[in-house]
């Protein structure tokens, strides 16, 4: 084999290796970008779910407070009824 053929062969192999490395790098970058996008979407969904949970929790607390208030009013009404009931022994 002639020296120039060997040199061309080595250069061709080097070029193929560089191309393979560049393609691999680009594939890894695409994969990383896809993972970043997926992570961003997951974070956005988690934030939305947390916001909905906060809203529901606030609503539940408001309803619980109304229920406590209604219960207190009902108990007060029972006490007044007991106070005015002539058949009720105090």
Residue pairs with C-beta under 8 A, 6 or more apart in sequence:
82 88
82 90
83 90
